[in-house]
Amino acid sequence: MKLRKMPTLREKKRYLKFRLETDAKEIPYFELKDVIWNAVMRWIGEKGAGQSNFKIIKNLWVPDRKEGVVSCSPKFVDDIKVALATIQYIGDAKTIFTVTKVSGTIKSFSDEKTKNNDG
């Protein structure tokens, strides 16, 4: 039997959907992950990264559309946004990170996609 934390003890999460504007045709996940983690470490440090519960969600990275999702604690949303905004290059390609949406659930990102396709 798996032990679960009570809802009152579970930490809340915020999901940040981001989009890349870059000259590069394809960006591999491992390269993106390294660049994002380096930016987060530079901006909030190791202690802040641990407290923020920062994670890059691998299966939500879409290389064709250059969109992805990261998660963090609600207290650190602004710090993560700034850390992503400080990224200027991935490899040799000039890059601009834009956070398009912040949500409490991943499901709301898929709802947004279906709404855009319907209308």
N, C-alpha and C positions, 0 to 999 in steps of 0.2 A: 504494500500500500504506500502510495506516495504522500509524503507529508506536505501540506500546503500551508502557507501563512494565512492568518486571518486577514480579511480585507482591510481592517484598520491598521495592520502592521505592514501591509504591502506598499511599496513606494509607487507613486504615480509616475506615469511616463508621458512625454510629449513627443510626437513624431514630426519631424521637419522634412518636407518634400523639397528637394532642390533640383535646379536645372543648370546645366553647364552651357555656356556659349564659348565655343572654342574653334580653332582652325583645324584641330586634329580630326581625322576621319573616325577613328575608333580609339577608345581609351579602355585598356584592360582593367579589370576590377582590382587586381593586386597593386597596380600603379596608383589608382585613385585612392585606395585604402591608405597607402603609405603617405600620400600627400595630405589627406584629410587628418590623419593622426598626428603628423608633424605640425600642422597648423594648430590643432587643438592643444598639443603639448606646449607649443610656443606661447599661446595666448593665455591658457588657464593653468598650465603646469600639470605635473603628475597628480598632485593632491586634488586639484580641481577636477581633473578628468575622472578620478576615482569617485569623488563625491557626486559628480554630475551623472554617473551611471551611463556614460556615453557609449553608443554602439552604432556601427554601420550595418545596415540590414542588407546582407549579400544578395538574397534572392529578389530584392526589389530594385536592383540596379538594372536599368534598361539601356544598354549601350547604343542602340539605334536612335532613341530619342534623347539620350544623354540626360536621363532623369534618375534620381535615386532618393532613398529615404534614410535618415539617421534618427536615432532616438536618444533622449536625455531626460533628466529630471526637470520639472517645470521651473525651478529656480535658476537653471542655467541656460534657458532658451536663448536669451539675448547674447550671452557669452559665446554660445555655439554659432549663432548667426554671424557674429563679428569674426570668429575664428575662420569660418568658411569664406567670408568676404575678403580676408587677407590673402587668400590663395590667388596668385597671379599667373603661375605657370604649372603645367603638368607636363613633365619632360621638357621639350623645347617649344611646345605650343602655348601661346598666350591664352589665358582662360579667365572667364568671369563666372563666379558662382552666384546664383540668385535663389533665395529661399522663396518658393512660390506659395507655400501653405504650411501652417502649423495646426496640428490636430491632436486630439486625445486618443484617437483610434486610427488604425491603418485602414479600416473598412471605409472611412469617409473619403479616402483618396480614390477608391474604386467606385464609390457612388458618384463622385465628381466626373469620372471618366464616362460612366454610362449616361449621365445627364447631357454631357457634351455631344455624345453620339446620337442621342434621340432628337435633339433639337437642332 
